Every structure is written in structure tokens, then in C-alpha cells.
Amino acid sequence: MNFPDPLIRGRLLKRYKRFLTDVELENGELVVAHCANPGSMLSLLVEGAEVWISPARNPDRKLKYTWEMIRIGEALVGLNTNLANKIVEEAINSGEIPELAGYETLRREVKYGKNSRIDILLESDGVPICYVEIKSVTMSRSHKLAEFPDSVTARGTKHLRELTDQVAEGKRAVMLYLVQREDCDRFSVAEDIDPAYAAGLVEAKKAGVEVLCFGCSVSPEAINVFGKVDVAK
């Protein structure tokens, strides 16, 4: 997924009120950027860190910038959770996720379950419909280990139950974790942060929900899927 406009470099001052971020640009200008990440962003909020923001294309938008990525150590981390579905969609279409290849149609944000929308729905004649739930992973508290979630997610646990329901109906269900950073080669659920979610994933796997995890190459020009990440058993 290529960014449509060049990103602007600055440094992080602070994140506050969950969706607001103060950034100092290279020319010294102070701007407020939208933070499109509802999590705690644990391990990422390093004051003074190098960040990149994107300019809004809508001239009437209140916040003129969106916070897209931050440098943590030597690695860039993609923070915008709203981009995850697009990144995965492009990867499926280009054959970067062979486990999800061969379907004739791909639709996004399709209603299902109990007042939910599936991130990606894959369909072909003669094979079970495939429901793909996507979670953006940004947290790393240990060397080369990516973790999810970074805060309690009742909504995420609900999604696991709904994927399990689809398997019970004879359909295919996939929980896909997208690690938007290059410095991790392993993935694990953060059981200490949300034990209910961890237990829910164990039950979902027992019921037949498939679990996939893919890493990303991240640069100020693009974020793209580059390969599988090992999932802890």
C-alpha cells in the first residue's frame, strides 16, 4: 500500500485525549495530528521520537494531519489501524498471502454476526465462504516479539466468538494479525493484558478458526506485507 502523498517528518511531543497528537515539524512548526489508533500504544509513546504524518486531502477536515508511523530503535512502526484492511486486501490480490488465494471475489466491511462487520469476506463457487478478521499489531515489549492486544478489547473477544459461530455453520474463518513493524519475527497474545481475549483465542482455535500472522515492510513511502510471522502455540 503506497501512501498517496509524501509523508511529513517531525518529532513526537505527546499523545492525548486518545485521538490527538502534538508533533513538531522539522521547520519548528507545531501541529496537531489525528491518532488513528484506539489502543494504549504501549511501548510506542516515546517523547521526542521521529514520526511521520500525512496531510489531509479534504480541505474542510478539522485536523489537517494524521499520524502514520514512529521510529522505535531502528524500526519504523505503522500506527494507523485504519490502513490494515487495505494492506491485507492488496496482499491477497497480489498473492502475498497464499492461504487466502484462489477466491473469485473479495468484499470488505460486510455485515455478519451480531451487529458486526467482517473485515474481508472471500467467496467462490463450490467452496465455503471465508470470513477474515484483521487486527493491527504494533506492540513489542520483548526482543523481536510482537504482541496483541495492547489494552483490554471486549470487541476483539466478541469477534473471536463470531468467527467461531461461522465455523460451526460450516464456513471458513480466519483470524489474521498484521504486524506493522519490521523488527519482530514472533507473535504472541498478551495474556497479561487481556486474559479473556487470550482464552477466547484458544477456544476459537479449538473450534477450527485459523490463525495467521504476517509482518510488514514499513517506510515513509509504503507499508506492504512481506512474509509470515511465527505464532506462539
C-alpha positions, 0 to 999 in steps of 0.5 A: 500500500503506497501512501498517496502523498509524501509523508511529513517528518517531525518529532513526537511531543505527546499523545492525548485525549486518545485521538490527538497528537502534538508533533513538531515539524522539522521547520519548528512548526507545531501541529496537531495530528489525528491518532488513528489508533484506539489502543494504549500504544504501549511501548510506542509513546516515546517523547521526542521520537521521529514520526511521520504524518500525512496531510489531509486531502479534504480541505474542510477536515478539522485536523489537517494531519494524521499520524502514520508511523514512529521510529522505535530503535531502528524500526519504523512502526505503522500506527494507523489501524485504519490502513490494515484492511487495505494492506491485507486486501492488496496482499491477497490480490497480489498473492502475498498471502497464499492461504487466502488465494484462489477466491473469485471475489473479495468484499470488505466491511460486510455485515455478519454476526451480531451487529458486526462487520467482517473485515474481508469476506472471500467467496467462490463457487463450490467452496465455503465462504471465508470470513477474515478478521484483521487486527493491527499489531504494533506492540513489542515489549520483548526482543523481536516479539510482537504482541496483541492486544495492547489494552483490554478489547471486549470487541476483539473477544466478541469477534473471536466468538463470531468467527467461531459461530461461522465455523460451526455453520460450516464456513471458513474463518480466519483470524489474521494479525498484521504486524506493522513493524519490521523488527519482530519475527514472533507473535504472541497474545498478551495474556497479561493484558487481556486474559479473556481475549487470550482464552477466547483465542484458544477456544476459537482455535479449538473450534477450527478458526485459523490463525495467521500472522504476517509482518510488514515492510514499513517506510515513509513511502509504503507499508506492504506485507512481506512474509509470515510471522511465527505464532506462539502455540 
